[in-house]
Amino acid sequence: MALINTIREKSGWAVGTVAIGMLLFIVGGDLIGGKNRLFGGPDTVVGEVAGEKVEYDEYQRVLEETKQAFISQNQRQPDENTMGYLRDQAWNKILYRIAFQKEFDKLGLKVSDDELTDMVQGKNIHPSIRQAFTDPKTGQFDRNRVIEYLKNLDKLPPQAQEAWYAFEANLGPDRLGTKYNNLIKLSTYVTTAEAKRFAEDINTRANIRYLLVPYFSISDSAVKVSNEQLQAYLDKHKDQYKVEEGRNIEYVTIPVSASVEDSTAVQTTVNQLAQQFASAPNDSLFVKLNSDPEFPYNGGYLSPTDLPEKLRQNLPLTIGKVYGPYAENGTYSLFKVTGQKAGTQPAARASHILIKPTAETPEAKAAAKAKAQDILNKIKGGADFAAMARQFGSDGTTATGGDLGWFTQGRMVPEFEKAVFGATSAGLLPNLVETSFGYHILKVTAPKTTQTYQVAAVQKSIAPSDNTRETAYAKAQELKGKATDLESFRAAVAADKTLQKQEAKGLDKGALAVNTLQGARELVRWSYYNNGKKTEVGDVSDVFEIGDQYVLAVVTGIREKGTADVASIKPELTALVRNEEKAKQIMAKLQGKTGTLEQLQAAYGNGAQVNQAQNIAMGAGMIPGIGNEPLAVGKIFGLKPGQKSAPIQGEQGVLVVQLENINKEQASIDVAAIKRQLVQQRSSRLDGAIYEAVKKDAKVEDNRPRFF
């Protein structure tokens, strides 16, 4: 309210109401205020940021604000997946407010009322306000419309007022964040020496010859790697393997799928509806009352290309006739033709056999034409068109005997369409048709028509009944009764051949899905907390209903935040350590060998290869033909022309590189432009880096899975 009052004091005139929604002003993502309560009990603490506890009530308040902002912007309620993202967004808002406010306070950063006013009606308009009050016809921002809007804010609907107040609350934190980031960004500096070195790295190119003994030249089975070696490698490179908290689980799913009895029940219902549908006086009302909600009435006129395949098989259709029921893709369908009329777009159906020339030469085209003519003659003599299409066709229609289905005019190349839509009856066309694709043997299976049909459809999905669902649930509960720990869970699953055990590793505490199980948030949350207590290895879940299946799970592993353990990344570590061992073998075999690269190749034997690479950039770290080899590239530019390196343990194998020459482009260097380029590159990475640095320093503890 302070900002509105300030603006009103500075604007001494009244104007009319502007009916403009402030929905555009709801800023998502990063900035929001809130009062943190420090003395709640441990059961109400959602997390901790920079030593400050985040209470459940506070988090719920911010989450609700975030949810309402989403509803205002999207005009719909968020589904469960969206709620997962909104929960993260609300958490980040709180994290930002607490952690960054401490940084602001350390530096004494403030935002004055004059600054806030300036962001609304001054020279430095906030981007959201500029967007909302810019005339779309002229592209000009109108400051007077802003003032007019605020003077009449109290006359607007409550929702619009709340939207503005939320936006106003964010203006100060928004400006503080901008100031803080700019302080760091504007400290980015590139020296002249750095710019010149960068230009030199880009413009300096090397040509080399090299000996490469790739790691794959030694069989993996010939190199044994112990767990001790894996642990030693991990200890040496632990900074590369930082992980967040995670859970490993095993689980089984018991699907709730429609039974034969369920299908029969739906079929019986649809059969009864078929008799009623034929005499129904109001077809659209009949569909509305009897079709499943996901299949609403559509009164449009459809050409044969848009009709269901079952109806196309009955063309031409009869007005008033009910076709079906048809069972397809888990749905029973009835179709009643309620009207017909001539459309504007002709449609036809045809089959073809395409013979493509093997090359763009007169000889190849003549050969293709002769082959096509021979096939056409055989079909005229009685050969089956579909069989010939499967044998000789050269496109994707061979599996369907050349059938292209129905298509409207304008879908095919002109020569093809002229032949098909020029036919007055169904049948084999007497002559070949040449197009840019080759030579076509054409058979019109349904001549062109402009006839369209209005169809009312009653459709019912074959869904599992309550009895079917109860049977599946009883089976899941029976399994739950047998599984009290990890061992008994595995035994119970193994004893039931209808169950397939699955595994999920490293589940993140914020995950919304488990492998292909969507909407599995409750299962993920349970893997971390069960009734407010942390789950342990061997804990067995209750039965979860996820989609159309029941799920039972057991915790098999707990990964704490920190460094990954060997078991969780064993395949990756094994490959790296194995390559190190292979490198030792290769380098030992090359030890003491001298002479040219070819002589080294001969001395090493099978697996060694000599090649050359051109235009290797000093700053790129890549060797053409090999890939990423930063260490070898660095060695290259330390050599003199004609000099060979010692064996190098690279990414793809062991290398010996020999410098041929180094070329330096003599183009003039715009040092100032390069400095600007480098400053921009470094600054562009800072927003994310600043956030992560402040977050890391805040020592965030996220306990939301206890509650959500």
C-alpha positions in Angstrom: 0.0 0.0 0.0 2.9 2.3 0.6 3.8 2.5 -3.1 0.2 3.2 -4.1 0.0 6.0 -1.5 3.2 7.5 -2.7 2.0 7.5 -6.3 -1.3 9.0 -5.4 0.4 11.8 -3.5 2.6 12.6 -6.5 -0.3 12.4 -9.0 -2.7 15.3 -8.3 -5.4 14.4 -10.8 -8.1 11.8 -11.1 -9.0 9.8 -14.2 -11.4 7.1 -15.2 -11.1 3.3 -14.6 -9.1 1.2 -17.0 -10.3 -2.4 -17.2 -7.0 -4.1 -17.6 -6.1 -7.3 -15.8 -3.0 -7.3 -13.6 -2.6 -11.0 -14.3 0.5 -10.1 -16.4 2.1 -8.7 -13.3 2.2 -11.9 -11.3 5.9 -12.6 -11.2 6.7 -16.3 -11.0 9.7 -17.9 -9.6 12.1 -16.1 -7.4 10.9 -13.2 -5.2 8.3 -13.1 -2.5 8.1 -11.9 1.1 7.0 -13.7 4.2 7.4 -13.7 7.9 9.4 -16.6 9.2 8.4 -18.2 12.6 11.3 -19.4 14.6 9.8 -21.3 17.5 7.6 -24.0 16.0 7.8 -27.6 17.2 10.0 -30.0 15.3 7.0 -31.7 13.7 6.1 -28.5 11.9 9.5 -27.7 10.4 9.6 -28.1 6.6 13.3 -27.2 6.4 16.1 -24.9 7.3 17.8 -22.1 5.3 20.9 -20.3 6.6 20.2 -21.4 10.2 16.5 -20.2 10.0 13.8 -22.7 10.3 11.0 -22.8 7.7 7.6 -23.7 9.3 4.9 -25.7 7.7 2.4 -22.9 7.9 4.7 -20.4 6.2 5.5 -22.8 3.4 1.8 -23.6 2.9 1.1 -19.8 2.7 3.7 -19.3 0.0 2.6 -22.4 -1.8 -1.0 -21.2 -1.9 0.1 -17.8 -3.3 2.1 -19.6 -5.9 -0.8 -21.8 -6.8 -3.2 -18.9 -7.0 -0.8 -17.1 -9.3 -0.7 -20.2 -11.6 -4.5 -20.3 -11.6 -4.8 -16.6 -12.5 -2.2 -16.9 -15.3 -3.5 -20.2 -16.8 -7.2 -20.1 -15.9 -7.2 -23.7 -14.7 -6.4 -25.7 -11.6 -2.9 -27.3 -11.5 -2.8 -31.1 -11.8 -0.6 -33.2 -9.5 2.5 -33.0 -11.8 2.2 -29.2 -11.9 1.7 -29.1 -8.2 5.1 -30.7 -7.9 6.7 -27.9 -9.8 4.8 -25.3 -7.8 6.0 -26.8 -4.5 9.6 -26.4 -5.8 8.8 -22.9 -6.9 7.4 -22.0 -3.5 10.4 -23.5 -1.7 12.8 -21.5 -4.0 11.0 -18.3 -3.1 11.5 -18.9 0.6 15.1 -20.0 0.0 15.7 -16.9 -2.0 14.1 -14.6 0.5 16.0 -15.9 3.5 19.4 -16.6 2.0 19.7 -13.6 -0.2 18.2 -11.2 2.4 21.2 -12.0 4.6 23.5 -11.1 1.7 21.6 -7.9 1.1 21.9 -7.0 4.8 25.6 -7.7 4.9 26.1 -5.1 2.1 23.6 -2.7 3.4 21.5 -2.8 0.2 18.2 -1.0 0.4 15.4 0.1 -2.0 13.9 3.5 -1.3 10.3 4.6 -1.9 11.6 6.9 -4.7 13.1 3.9 -6.5 9.9 2.0 -6.3 7.9 4.9 -7.7 10.5 5.2 -10.4 9.9 1.6 -11.4 6.2 2.2 -11.8 5.9 5.7 -13.3 9.4 7.1 -13.6 12.3 6.6 -16.1 13.1 3.0 -15.1 9.8 1.2 -15.7 9.6 -2.4 -14.6 9.4 -4.7 -17.6 6.1 -6.2 -16.5 4.5 -2.8 -16.2 6.0 -1.7 -19.5 4.5 -4.8 -21.2 1.1 -4.4 -19.7 0.7 -0.7 -20.5 2.2 -0.6 -23.9 -0.3 0.3 -26.7 -0.3 -2.8 -29.1 -1.2 -0.5 -32.0 1.6 2.0 -31.5 4.1 0.0 -29.5 4.4 3.0 -27.1 4.4 2.8 -23.3 1.7 5.0 -21.7 2.7 6.2 -18.2 -0.6 8.0 -17.8 -2.5 4.7 -18.1 -0.5 3.3 -15.1 -1.4 6.3 -13.0 -5.0 6.0 -14.1 -5.1 2.3 -13.2 -3.7 2.9 -9.7 -6.0 5.8 -8.9 -8.9 3.5 -9.6 -7.5 0.3 -8.1 -9.9 0.2 -5.2 -12.8 0.1 -7.7 -11.4 -3.0 -9.4 -12.5 -6.6 -8.6 -10.8 -8.1 -5.5 -8.8 -10.5 -7.6 -7.3 -7.7 -9.7 -6.4 -5.8 -6.5 -4.8 -8.9 -4.9 -2.8 -9.4 -8.1 -1.4 -5.8 -7.9 -0.6 -6.1 -4.2 1.3 -9.4 -4.9 3.2 -7.6 -7.7 3.9 -4.6 -5.5 5.3 -6.8 -2.8 7.8 -8.2 -5.2 9.1 -4.9 -6.6 11.5 -4.3 -3.7 13.0 -7.8 -3.5 13.2 -7.7 -7.3 15.3 -4.5 -7.3 17.4 -5.8 -4.4 18.2 -8.9 -6.4 19.1 -6.9 -9.4 21.4 -4.6 -7.4 23.1 -7.6 -5.8 23.7 -9.4 -9.1 24.9 -6.3 -10.8 27.5 -5.7 -8.1 29.0 -9.0 -8.9 28.5 -8.9 -12.6 30.0 -5.4 -13.0 33.1 -6.6 -11.2 33.8 -8.9 -14.2 36.9 -7.8 -15.9 39.1 -9.0 -18.7 42.6 -7.7 -19.1 44.2 -6.8 -22.4 46.7 -9.7 -21.9 43.7 -12.1 -21.5 42.1 -10.8 -24.6 45.3 -11.2 -26.7 45.9 -14.7 -25.3 42.3 -15.7 -26.2 42.7 -14.4 -29.8 46.0 -16.2 -30.1 44.4 -19.5 -28.9 41.7 -19.1 -31.4 43.9 -18.1 -34.3 46.8 -20.5 -33.7 46.4 -23.9 -35.4 48.6 -27.0 -35.4 49.1 -29.8 -37.9 50.3 -33.1 -36.4 50.9 -36.7 -37.0 50.1 -39.1 -34.2 50.3 -42.7 -33.0 47.2 -43.9 -31.3 46.6 -47.1 -29.4 42.9 -47.1 -28.6 41.8 -48.6 -25.3 39.3 -50.8 -27.2 42.2 -52.6 -28.8 42.6 -54.5 -25.5 39.7 -56.7 -24.5 37.8 -55.6 -21.4 37.9 -59.2 -20.2 41.7 -59.1 -20.2 41.8 -56.4 -17.5 40.5 -57.2 -14.0 39.5 -54.3 -11.7 39.1 -54.7 -8.0 36.8 -52.9 -5.6 39.8 -51.5 -3.9 40.9 -49.9 -7.1 37.5 -48.4 -7.7 37.4 -47.0 -4.2 40.9 -45.5 -4.6 39.9 -43.8 -7.9 36.7 -42.4 -6.3 38.7 -41.1 -3.3 41.1 -39.3 -5.7 38.2 -37.8 -7.8 35.5 -37.3 -5.2 34.8 -33.7 -6.2 33.5 -35.1 -9.5 31.0 -37.4 -7.9 29.0 -35.2 -5.5 25.4 -36.4 -5.1 22.2 -35.4 -3.4 20.3 -37.6 -1.1 18.7 -40.6 -2.9 16.7 -43.8 -2.4 16.8 -47.2 -4.1 13.6 -49.3 -4.1 12.3 -52.5 -5.6 8.6 -52.6 -6.4 5.9 -54.6 -8.1 2.8 -53.4 -9.9 -0.6 -55.2 -9.9 -2.5 -53.7 -12.9 -6.2 -53.0 -12.7 -7.2 -54.1 -16.2 -10.7 -54.8 -17.5 -11.6 -58.5 -17.4 -13.5 -60.5 -20.0 -16.6 -60.1 -17.8 -16.1 -56.3 -17.8 -15.8 -56.3 -21.6 -18.9 -58.4 -22.0 -20.9 -56.1 -19.7 -20.0 -53.1 -21.8 -20.8 -54.9 -25.0 -24.2 -55.9 -23.6 -24.9 -52.2 -22.8 -23.8 -51.0 -26.2 -26.0 -53.6 -27.9 -29.0 -52.4 -26.0 -28.1 -48.8 -26.9 -27.8 -49.7 -30.6 -31.6 -50.5 -30.8 -32.5 -47.3 -28.9 -30.0 -45.1 -31.0 -31.7 -46.1 -34.3 -35.0 -44.5 -33.2 -33.7 -41.7 -31.0 -35.4 -38.4 -31.9 -32.5 -36.2 -30.7 -29.1 -37.7 -31.7 -26.9 -35.1 -30.0 -28.8 -35.5 -26.7 -28.7 -39.3 -27.0 -24.9 -39.1 -27.4 -24.6 -36.7 -24.4 -26.6 -39.0 -22.2 -25.0 -42.3 -23.2 -21.5 -41.7 -24.5 -18.6 -41.5 -22.1 -17.6 -37.9 -21.2 -14.3 -38.1 -23.1 -16.3 -38.7 -26.3 -18.5 -35.6 -26.8 -20.9 -35.1 -29.7 -19.4 -33.6 -32.8 -21.8 -32.3 -35.4 -19.3 -31.5 -38.1 -19.3 -33.1 -41.6 -16.5 -35.5 -42.3 -14.9 -36.5 -45.6 -13.9 -40.2 -46.0 -10.3 -39.3 -45.0 -11.6 -38.3 -41.5 -14.1 -41.0 -40.9 -13.3 -43.9 -38.5 -11.9 -46.9 -40.5 -14.8 -49.1 -39.6 -17.2 -46.6 -41.3 -14.9 -46.2 -44.3 -15.3 -49.9 -44.9 -19.0 -49.4 -45.3 -19.0 -46.5 -47.8 -21.2 -45.2 -49.2 -23.1 -44.7 -45.9 -26.9 -44.6 -45.4 -28.5 -41.7 -43.5 -30.3 -42.9 -40.4 -28.5 -46.2 -40.2 -26.6 -47.2 -37.1 -23.3 -49.0 -37.7 -21.6 -51.1 -35.1 -21.0 -51.8 -32.3 -17.2 -52.0 -33.1 -14.6 -52.9 -30.5 -11.3 -51.1 -31.0 -8.5 -49.9 -28.7 -10.5 -50.7 -25.5 -13.6 -48.9 -26.7 -17.0 -50.0 -28.0 -18.4 -47.6 -30.6 -21.8 -47.0 -32.3 -22.0 -44.7 -35.3 -25.2 -43.2 -36.6 -25.2 -41.3 -39.9 -27.3 -38.2 -39.4 -26.6 -36.2 -42.5 -24.7 -35.9 -45.8 -23.8 -33.2 -48.2 -21.2 -32.4 -50.9 -18.0 -30.9 -49.5 -15.5 -28.7 -51.2 -12.4 -30.9 -51.1 -12.4 -34.1 -53.2 -11.0 -37.3 -51.6 -10.0 -40.7 -53.1 -8.3 -43.9 -52.2 -5.6 -45.6 -54.2 -2.8 -48.2 -54.1 0.5 -48.0 -55.9 3.8 -49.8 -56.7 6.7 -47.3 -56.8 9.8 -48.3 -58.8 12.6 -45.8 -58.1 15.6 -45.4 -60.5 18.9 -46.4 -58.9 20.6 -43.2 -60.1 19.8 -39.9 -61.8 20.9 -41.0 -65.2 19.0 -41.7 -68.4 20.0 -45.3 -68.3 18.8 -45.8 -64.7 15.5 -44.1 -65.5 15.0 -46.3 -68.6 15.7 -49.4 -66.6 13.2 -48.4 -63.8 10.6 -47.6 -66.4 11.1 -51.0 -68.1 10.8 -52.8 -64.8 7.6 -50.9 -63.9 6.1 -51.6 -67.3 6.9 -55.3 -66.9 5.1 -55.4 -63.5 2.1 -53.5 -64.9 1.8 -56.1 -67.8 1.9 -59.0 -65.3 -0.9 -57.4 -63.2 -2.9 -56.9 -66.4 -2.3 -60.5 -67.1 -3.8 -61.6 -63.8 -1.1 -61.2 -61.2 -2.2 -60.0 -57.7 -1.6 -56.2 -57.3 -1.0 -56.4 -53.5 1.4 -59.4 -53.9 3.4 -57.5 -56.6 3.5 -54.4 -54.3 4.9 -56.4 -51.5 7.5 -58.0 -53.7 8.6 -55.0 -55.9 7.5 -51.8 -54.1 10.2 -49.5 -52.8 8.5 -47.3 -50.3 6.7 -47.6 -46.9 3.5 -49.0 -48.4 4.9 -52.5 -49.3 3.7 -54.0 -46.0 0.1 -52.9 -46.8 0.2 -54.2 -50.4 0.7 -50.7 -51.8 -2.4 -49.2 -50.1 -2.2 -45.4 -49.6 -5.5 -45.2 -47.8 -7.8 -42.2 -48.4 -6.3 -38.8 -49.1 -7.6 -35.4 -50.1 -6.6 -33.4 -53.2 -3.5 -31.4 -52.5 -1.7 -34.1 -50.5 0.2 -35.8 -53.4 2.5 -34.6 -56.2 0.7 -33.1 -59.2 1.3 -35.9 -61.7 0.0 -38.5 -59.2 -3.1 -36.5 -58.3 -3.9 -35.8 -61.9 -4.0 -39.6 -62.6 -6.0 -40.5 -59.4 -8.5 -37.7 -59.4 -8.9 -37.9 -63.1 -10.2 -41.5 -62.9 -13.9 -41.9 -63.2 -14.1 -45.4 -61.7 -12.2 -47.8 -59.5 -9.6 -50.1 -61.1 -6.0 -50.4 -62.4 -4.8 -47.5 -64.5 -3.6 -48.6 -67.9 -0.5 -46.5 -68.0 2.5 -45.8 -65.8 2.6 -42.5 -64.0 6.0 -40.7 -63.7 6.7 -38.4 -60.8 9.8 -37.0 -59.2 9.9 -40.2 -57.1 10.0 -42.6 -59.9 7.4 -44.7 -61.9 4.1 -45.6 -60.3 1.7 -48.5 -61.1 -1.6 -47.1 -59.9 -4.8 -48.8 -58.8 -7.7 -46.6 -57.8 -9.6 -48.4 -55.1 -12.2 -45.7 -54.5 -12.7 -42.9 -57.1 -12.9 -39.3 -56.1 -15.9 -38.1 -54.1 -16.8 -34.8 -52.4 -19.4 -36.6 -50.3 -19.2 -35.8 -46.5 -21.2 -37.3 -43.7 -22.4 -36.1 -40.3 -22.0 -38.8 -37.8 -23.2 -39.1 -34.2 -21.0 -41.5 -32.1 -21.8 -43.3 -28.9 -18.6 -44.6 -27.4 -17.9 -46.4 -24.2 -14.5 -47.4 -22.8 -14.0 -50.9 -21.5 -13.1 -50.0 -18.0 -12.5 -52.3 -15.0 -15.5 -52.8 -12.8 -15.5 -52.3 -9.0 -15.3 -56.1 -8.6 -12.2 -56.2 -10.8 -10.6 -53.4 -8.9 -11.3 -55.1 -5.6 -9.8 -58.3 -6.8 -6.6 -56.6 -7.8 -6.5 -54.7 -4.5 -7.0 -57.9 -2.5 -4.1 -59.5 -4.3 -1.9 -56.5 -3.5 -2.9 -56.7 0.2 -2.2 -60.4 0.3 1.3 -59.7 -1.0 1.6 -57.0 1.6 0.7 -59.5 4.3 3.6 -61.8 3.2 6.2 -59.1 2.8 7.5 -57.7 6.1 11.1 -57.0 5.1 13.4 -57.1 2.1 13.9 -60.9 2.2 10.3 -61.8 2.6 9.3 -59.2 -0.1 11.6 -60.8 -2.6 10.5 -64.3 -1.7 6.8 -63.4 -2.0 7.3 -61.8 -5.4 9.4 -64.7 -6.7 6.7 -67.2 -5.6 4.1 -65.4 -7.8 5.0 -65.9 -11.5 2.4 -63.2 -12.5 4.5 -60.5 -10.8 7.5 -58.7 -12.3 9.8 -57.0 -9.9 11.3 -53.7 -10.9 14.0 -51.5 -9.5 14.5 -47.7 -9.2 17.9 -46.3 -8.1 18.8 -42.9 -6.8 15.3 -41.6 -6.4 15.4 -37.8 -5.8 13.3 -36.6 -2.9 11.4 -34.2 -5.2 10.7 -36.8 -8.0 7.2 -37.0 -9.3 7.6 -40.3 -11.2 9.3 -43.6 -10.6 10.7 -45.0 -13.8 7.5 -45.1 -16.1 5.1 -44.7 -13.1 3.7 -41.2 -13.5 2.0 -39.5 -10.6 4.0 -41.5 -8.1 4.8 -38.7 -5.7 3.3 -40.5 -2.6 5.6 -43.5 -3.3 8.6 -41.3 -3.6 7.7 -39.5 -0.4 7.3 -42.8 1.4 10.7 -43.9 0.3 12.1 -41.0 2.5 9.6 -40.7 5.3 7.0 -43.0 6.6 4.5 -41.5 9.2 7.0 -38.7 9.9 10.0 -41.1 10.4 12.8 -41.7 8.0 12.5 -45.0 6.2 15.1 -47.6 6.6 16.5 -50.3 4.3 14.0 -53.2 4.4 10.9 -51.1 5.1 7.9 -52.3 3.1 5.3 -49.8 1.9 1.6 -49.8 2.2 -0.3 -50.5 -1.0 -0.3 -47.4 -3.3 -2.9 -46.8 -6.0 -1.1 -45.1 -8.9 -3.1 -44.7 -12.0 -4.7 -48.1 -12.9 -2.5 -50.2 -10.8 -1.6 -51.0 -7.3 2.0 -50.7 -6.2 4.0 -52.3 -3.3 7.6 -51.3 -2.7 10.6 -52.0 -0.4 13.6 -49.8 0.3 16.8 -51.5 -0.8 19.3 -48.7 -0.4 19.8 -45.2 1.1 22.2 -42.7 -0.4 23.2 -39.8 1.8 24.1 -36.4 0.5 27.8 -36.1 -0.2 30.0 -38.4 -2.4 28.6 -41.2 -4.3 29.4 -44.7 -3.2 31.2 -47.2 -5.4 28.2 -49.5 -5.8 25.9 -46.7 -7.2 28.4 -45.7 -10.0 30.3 -49.0 -10.4 29.9 -49.3 -14.2 31.2 -45.8 -14.8 34.1 -46.2 -12.4 35.0 -49.6 -13.8 35.3 -48.2 -17.3 37.5 -45.4 -16.1 39.8 -47.6 -13.9 39.9 -50.2 -16.6 41.2 -47.6 -19.1 43.8 -46.5 -16.6 45.0 -50.1 -16.4 45.0 -50.5 -20.1 47.0 -47.2 -20.4 49.6 -48.7 -18.1 49.9 -51.8 -20.2 50.2 -49.8 -23.5 52.7 -47.3 -22.1 54.8 -50.2 -20.6 54.9 -51.8 -24.1 56.0 -48.5 -25.7 58.6 -47.8 -22.9 62.1 -47.4 -24.4 60.9 -47.6 -28.0 62.4 -45.0 -30.3 62.3 -44.1 -34.0 59.5 -42.7 -36.3 55.8 -43.1 -35.5 55.7 -45.9 -38.1 58.6 -47.7 -36.3 56.8 -47.3 -33.0 53.7 -48.7 -34.6 55.6 -51.7 -35.9 57.3 -52.2 -32.5 53.9 -52.1 -30.6 52.1 -54.4 -33.0 48.4 -55.0 -33.5 46.1 -52.1 -32.4 48.5 -49.2 -33.0 47.6 -46.8 -35.8 49.3 -43.8 -37.3 47.4 -40.9 -38.7 47.4 -37.1 -39.2 45.2 -34.3 -38.0 45.0 -30.7 -39.4 43.9 -27.3 -37.9 43.9 -28.2 -34.3 42.9 -25.1 -32.3 44.9 -24.4 -29.1 41.8 -23.4 -27.2 39.5 -26.2 -28.4 40.9 -29.4 -26.8 39.8 -31.5 -29.7 41.8 -33.6 -32.2 39.9 -34.3 -35.4 39.4 -38.0 -36.0 39.9 -38.8 -32.3 37.7 -36.5 -30.2 38.2 -34.7 -26.9 41.8 -34.9 -25.9 42.7 -31.7 -23.9 45.9 -33.1 -22.4 47.3 -34.1 -25.8 46.3 -30.8 -27.3 48.2 -29.0 -24.5 51.3 -31.2 -25.2 51.1 -30.4 -28.9 51.6 -26.7 -28.4 54.6 -27.3 -26.2 56.5 -29.1 -28.9 58.8 -27.8 -31.6 58.2 -28.7 -35.2 59.3 -32.3 -35.9 59.4 -33.1 -32.2 57.5 -36.1 -30.7 55.9 -36.3 -27.3 56.3 -39.1 -24.8 53.3 -41.5 -24.6 50.2 -39.6 -23.3 47.4 -41.2 -21.4 44.4 -39.7 -23.3 40.6 -40.0 -23.2 40.3 -42.5 -26.1 43.7 -44.2 -25.8 47.4 -43.7 -25.5 48.9 -41.2 -27.9 52.3 -40.1 -29.2 52.0 -36.8 -31.0 54.5 -35.3 -33.4 54.1 -31.6 -34.3 54.4 -30.8 -38.0 53.9 -27.1 -37.9 52.0 -24.3 -36.2 50.2 -21.6 -38.2 49.3 -18.3 -36.7 46.8 -16.1 -38.5 48.1 -12.5 -38.9 44.7 -10.9 -39.0 44.4 -7.7 -37.0 43.0 -8.1 -33.5 40.2 -5.9 -32.1 41.2 -6.2 -28.5 38.3 -4.1 -27.2 35.7 -6.2 -29.0 37.3 -9.4 -27.7 37.2 -8.0 -24.2 33.5 -7.2 -24.5 32.8 -10.7 -25.8 34.6 -12.4 -22.9 33.0 -10.1 -20.3 29.6 -10.9 -21.8 30.3 -14.7 -21.8 31.4 -14.6 -18.1 28.5 -12.3 -17.0 26.0 -14.6 -18.7 27.0 -17.5 -16.5 26.9 -15.5 -13.3 23.1 -15.5 -12.5 23.1 -19.2 -12.0 26.5 -19.3 -10.4 25.5 -16.6 -7.9 22.3 -18.4 -6.9 24.1 -21.7 -6.5 26.9 -20.1 -4.4 24.4 -18.4 -2.0 22.4 -21.6 -1.8 25.5 -23.6 -1.0 26.6 -21.1 1.7 23.1 -21.2 3.2 23.4 -24.9 4.0 19.9 -25.7 3.0 18.1 -28.6 4.7 15.0 -29.7 2.8 12.5 -31.9 4.7 9.5 -31.3 2.5 9.1 -35.0 1.7 7.9 -35.5 5.3 4.8 -33.5 4.4 4.4 -33.5 0.6 
